[in-house]
Amino acid sequence: MHEGDDSDSLLVRVSLNRRRALRWLVVPAVSPWWGTPALSWASVGRIASARIWPAQEYTRLILEAPAPIAHQLLTLKNPDRVVLDLDGIEITPELAQLPGRLQGSDPYISAIRFGQKSPGAVRLVIDLKMETKPQLFALKPVAEFGHRVVLDLYPVTPIDPLMALLEEMRATEPSTERDPAPASRIPARPDKSGRRRITIALDPGHGGEDPGAVGRRGTMEKNVVLAIARKLKGMIDAEPGMRAVLTRDDDYYVPLATRVQKARRVQADLFMSIHADAFSVPTARGSSVFALSEHGATSAAAKWLAQKENAADLIGGVNLGVRDPLLARTLLDLSQAAQINDSLKVGRNVLDGIGLVNPLHKAVVEQAGFAVLKAPDIPSILVETAFISNPEEELKLRSDRHQNKFAQSMHDGIRRYFANNPPLARTGTNTG
């Protein structure tokens, strides 16, 4: 990135570069449940691409077309199934291949059937493994995507990250009768329940429909940052007095506000969003760390990057009808000066660590208005591990050895921060 460049022209150049990169992808080799990439359209009234993104948190089915798709949803019981009627649509090869893309391990869908309900009308029947709470919404064209109809199938009882963490801690926490970890390790002040672990929320960027940046070798940002986050979680979990949780642990999209909400629900002491940068020229290189800014970005490049990352919801696909108004109000109303101050401290420690394994793009923690860093009560940073658009750094991001190096450097920075800034004890359960 270069300071002084016009942000709008940068965004256009990177968008074009990303589209060129996407054309090189052999998608089934990376994500076998993807449909045909939507790079060209046959005609109006045809489904150009059909995709399924299965995950424990929810399964997403996407139908994509060159024009808006008239649709209607019906849920049926005994047995549980969802019926999706599509008007003005004919059965295409892309749609016909959808049942074959279903994975047996899908948590919610057991089978997919369809038929020509009438001329120009298709009925899609989704047989379920259990009762679900479906959400159906449409997305307008953005980036390389056309019109999309999105069906999300959520469990009736939502997966609660806080309860999952507490259950895991009950199963693995050492007895309080044992001596706590030495102060030279990570000192965490005990609360009324005894010694508590420092909780780190790790946020692998992008996922699902949103691949993030794509390297010249077809490396997807969403995949490498998930691999690094998993490695970092393993290191943190092995550290006495610490525990890590992932905002996503598979290839699916999590809305930006939901990532923040998940961190707050587990009462995280730190939120770290992990990414891999990209630019239109392959010479851009180096690692960066960002914190939130209340008063504008520290550089034109930081502002541009924040705008690009904040647009992920448009690509990943978010149902705007179910946004949490309480969370949105909280993020707007609460002062974040203290959070930003702590974020800059932890950012400095992480930047010092990652600078030992990769050149730094900038030697200071930069600031901009990243939506994913707006938890008012949690120090939050965004780490751009390397430039996936740089051929040399793309190779590092693909390398298991270098992924471990990136993870270890971030782990070292986290340890240094908490060694000097032990978190206060928690006295209640925050479910915000």
N, C-alpha and C positions, 0 to 999 in steps of 0.2 A: 504494500500500500504506500501511497505517496501523499503527504500532506499538501494541501493546496489544490488538489484535483477536484473538479466539480463532482459532487455526489451523484447527481442524476446521470451524468454520462458514465460514471463508474458503474452504476447499477445496470445500465443498458449493456455495457461491454461484458460484464460478468454474466448477465443473463444469456447473452448470445454465446459466450464461451461455454456455459453450462449445457446449453442445448446441443452444441457441437459434441461435447464430451458424452452426452447421453446417447448419441447416435452410435457410439462405439460399443455400447454395452451389449453383452450376451446375457440378457436378464435371467433366463431360466437357470444358468449356472450359478447365480448368486441367490436368487429367491425363487424356488421352483413353483410357488403358488401364484406368482404374478401372471397376468394375462399378457396379451400382445401389447408392446409399448405403443402408446397412442401418438405416433408421430405422423400419421396421415389418416385422412378420413375418406371413406368410400362414398357415402351419400347420406342425406338426411333420412332419418327413420331407421338407422342401423346402429346396433351396439358395436362400437369400434374396439372396445376392450372391456374385459370382465376380470376382476381380481378379488382374491380373498386374502385377508391378513389375520390369521388366527393367533390368539394370545390368551393367557389365563385371565387377564383383566377384562378383555372383551374381544369378540371377533368382528371384524369389519368386512363387509362385502361392498364392492364398488362397481358400478356400471357407468361406462363413459361413452359419450356420443358427441357428434358434431353440433347437435342442437339440443335444446332442453327436452327432457323426457317426462312426459305426463305419467304420474305414478300414483298408486294407492296401496295402502298397507292394511292387511287383515290378520289378526291373530286367532288361532284356533286351539282347542284343548282336546285331550283324549284321542289321539296322542297330541303332544305339543308340536305346533308347527306355525310357521309364518308364511303368509301368502302375499306376494308382491305382484300386482297387476301393472303392466306397462302398456300404455296406449300409443298408437302410431309407430309401433315397432314390429319388425319381422325377425324371425330366428336367423341369426347369422352364425358362421363358423365360430366366431369369438364367443358368442353366447352358448353355443352347443358344447364347447369345450369346458365350460365352467364346472360341471359335476366332476370331471376328471382332475380338476385342480384342488379338489377338497382333500384335506389330509385326515387320515384316520385319527390322528392325535388332536384334532380340533376339539376344544373343550365343549363347544355348544352345538355344532352342526353335525348331524349324522348322515344326511343325504340331501341332495338338491335335485329336484325334478322340474320340468317345465313343459309347456305345450302351447300350441297356437289356440288361444281361447276363441278368437274370431279373426277374420281378416284384419290385419293391422293391430292386433292386440295379443300380447303374450302374457301368460300366467306363470310365475315362478313360485314353486312350492319348496320351502326350506324345512326339512324335518329336523327337529331339535332333540338333543340328548337330555334336555331339562327345560323347565320353564325359564323364559328370559324376559327382560325388559327391553324391547326393541326401540331404537331411536332412528327415525328416517328423516333425512334432510337432503337438500340439493346444494351444489356448489357451482358457482359461475366459473368460466374459463380463467385460468391463471397459469403463468409460465408456459410449460409445454402441454398442460392438461386442457381438455375440452370441458364440456358440461358433464358434471358427475352427479349421480344419485348414490347416496351413501346410506347403507343400513348397518347400524351398530347393534350388536346383540350383547347386552350386559346381563350378568347374573342377577337374579331377583334380590339376593343379599349381596351387596357390593363387597368386594374384597377390601378389607380395612387394613391399610399399611401399619397403623399404630398397633392394632391388636396382633397382627402377624409378628411385629417386632417384639412385643411383650411376651408372646408365646415362645418365640425363639430364645429370648433372654432367660425366661424361666427354665427352659430346657438345658441351657448351657452355662448360665451364670454360676461362678464358684460360690460355695457357701460363705455367708458373711462372717463365719467364725474364723475363716482363714485370714491371714494378714493381707491387707490391700497391697496393690502394686507399689513399689518404691516410689518416692517422690521424684526421683530422677527420671522415672518413666513419665507417663502423662498424668499429672495430678488432677483428679476430678473430685470436687468437694462432695461429700456424701449428703444425701437428703434423708428424710425420716425413714425411708425403707432400707437404708444402708448405702453401701457404695453403689454409685450409678455409673454407667458407661457414658462417655462422650459419644454423641450420635452425629455422624456425618452423612448428609444427604448428597449422593452422587447422581448427577443428572447427565446421562449420555444424550447429546443433542440429536434432534431430528428423529427418524424412524418411520417405518411403514411407507405411506405414500411419498414421504419427503426424504429423499436420499441424502440431502445436504449437498455439499460440494462433491464433485466427481473428478478424480485425477485422470491423467492421460492414459493410464493403464486400466481404467475402469474401476479404480478403487473408490468405494462409496464412503463418505464421511460417517454416515450412520453406523456402518459396520465396525470401522476401526475404533471409533470413540466408545462403542459398547464393549469391545474387547479390552480396551485400556481401563474402562471403568470397572469391569469385572475383576481384572488383575489388581486394581487399586483396592477394591472392596476386600479381596482376599488378604491383602497386606494389613489393612486397617482392622479387620476382624481378628487377625492373629496378634494384634497389639493389645496387651493388657490394658483394660480401662477404656477401650474404644469399640465402636460398632458402626458399620456402614450400611445404608439402605440405598437401593437404586430406584430412581423415579420410573425407569422402565428396564425390564430384564429380558426383553425379547425385541423382535423387529415389528414394532407397532408404534403409532404416533400418540404422543401425550400432549395435549394443549399446554401452552406456556403457563397459563394461570393454574392449571392442575398440577404442574410440576412444583410450583410454589406452595400450593395447598398441601401436597403430599409431605413436603419438608416440614411444614408447620404442624401437621397432624402427628408426626413422630417426634415433635419437639426437638428438631435438629439444632445442634450447636454450630453447624456450618453447612452452607449449601455451596456445592461446587458443580458448575455446568461445564462439561467437557466437549470441545469441538476441534475441528481441523480446518484451518483457514483456506481461502482460495482467492486468487486474483487473476486478472485477465492476462498478465504476462508471467511466464514461468520463472523469472528471476526473483520474484518476491519470496522471501524466506524468513524463518525465525519464529520463535515462540513468543506469545504475548499473554498477559493477564489483565483482565478488566474488572472494574468495580462500577457500581451505579453512580450516576451523577445527578445532583439536584439542580445544577445550574448550567446545563449544556455540556457537550462533549469536549474533551481535552484536545481533540484534533479532528480534522475533516475525515480522516480515515476511520477514527473511532465512531464518529457519527454515522458514517456509511455502513460500517459493520453492524452497528446496533439496528439500523433500519433493515438490513438484510436478515438478521436473525429474528427480528420481531415479525417479519413477514412469513415466518415458518408456518404459522397457523393457517394461512391462506393455502399453502401447498399441502400441508399435512391433512387438512380438512377438519374444521371445528364446527360443531353444532352451536351456533350463536344463541339459539333459543334456550339453552340450559346453562348459560354462564352463571356463576355464583355471584349474585349482586352484593352479598355481604363481603366477600373477598375483594371484589372490585372497589367497594367503598373503603375498606380498610387500607388498601394499597394507596388510595388517593389521599386519604385524610391524615394518616399518621406521619409524624415527622420521622425522617430516616437519617438524620444527621449522625446519631450514635452508631447506627448500623453501618453507614458508609465509612466512618472512622475505623471501626473494627475490620471492615472488609478490606480497606487499604492496608492494614497491618498484616492480615493473613495473606493478602495478595503479594505483598513484598516478600514474605517468607517463601511462598510457592514459586515466585519468579526467581528468587535466588537459587532454589533447588533445581528448577527445570533448566536454568542457564548453564548448569554443569553438564547436561547431556545433549543440549541443542543450542545453537546460537540464538540470541534474543533479537526479536524484531525491534523492540524498544526496551530500553533498560529501566523503564519506570512503569508502574501500574497505571494504565490509562482508565478513563472514565467516560461513560456515555449512558444513554437512557435505555438500557436493556430491560425488557419486560420481565424476563425470567429472574432478574436480580432484585425484584421489588418486595421481597418479604420484609416487613418493617422491623421484625424482631430477630432476624437471623443474619449474621455476617454472610455475605454472598459474593462469590467471584465467578467469572467466566474465564476458562483457560483455553486459548487457541494453541494446541500442542505443537502444530507445525503447519506449513502450507502444503496441502494435498495437491495443489496445482504446480508445485515445484517438483520436478522429476526425482531429485535426490531425496527430498523430504517425503515424497510419496512412498519411496522404497522403505524408509524408516518406519512410516506408519503401517506398512504392510508386514513388517518384520516382527515376529514374536519377541525376539530379543530386545528390540528397541521399544516395543510396547511396554515391556517390563521396565525398561529404563525410565520411560516417561512416568509410569505409575509409581516407581520407587522415588523419583525426584519429587513428585507431588506429595507422596506420603511423608517424606522427610520434611518438606515445608510445613505440612499440617502438624507434625509432631513438634517442630520448633515453635510454632505459633502457640499451641496449647500449653507447652512447657512454660511459657512466659505469660500466658493469658488464660488461666484456668477458668472454666465457665462457672457461673453461679449455680447453686442447687435449684432443682425444680420442686415446686410444692404442689402443683396441680397438673391436670391433664388438659392440654390445649388441643382442641379439635378444630381449630380455625382452619 
